[in-house]
Every structure is written in structure tokens, then in C-alpha cells.
Amino acid sequence: VLTLVWIGPDVFEIRIQKIKILMFNVTKPLLETVQQRFEAALKDVCVFEYAGAREGGAEALRARIDMNKLMPALPKLELSGIRTRDKVLILKARMP
């Protein structure tokens, strides 16, 4: 199960619940795959860092978005939320 959690302005976490196949933990390889997909979709807009284990056995990847690169015409916008709907990623933004 993948969860997107908004942490604060321009920062969100991608969390994946611990997944084992037979006796192998495949959570970190899945996180790496998700990171690659985000990097391909948001070229040079996100910086990722491994955020470690979270409650409930989830592993997290922290993403920091550069809103100036995402929306150069509106440089003062900041990320204020993130969610998905119908397989579409929705980034919410606001003026600080």
C-alpha cells in the first residue's frame, strides 16, 4: 500500500507498507521504483531522500519540490497538499 503524506510547505513523503514475498522484504526496491517514476514525471523538480521506517512497518521516502521549477510564472507558490484521485496525482499549491 502506497500513501502520500504532506509534511509541510514543499515537502511530502511517499510511504510504502512493509511487503514481504516469501521471506524477502521488497519494500525498499519498491520505494526506489516509485522514486524513479516520480523523477521521470517531475524532471528536475524533486529532490528525494530516504526518510526511514515509520509506524506500522512502513518505509518512507521524503520528497522536496522546487515550486520555482514547477511553476516558474508563479515563483511564490508553495506546495500545500498532495493526493491522488482516479489514478491522477494532484499537487495543491497556495501563496504563502
Secondary structure, 3 states (H helix, E strand, C coil): CEEEEEEECCEEEEEECCCEECCEECHHHHHHHHHHHHHHHCCCCEEEEEEEECHHHCEEEEEEECHHHHCCCCCCCEEEEEEEECCEEEEEEECC
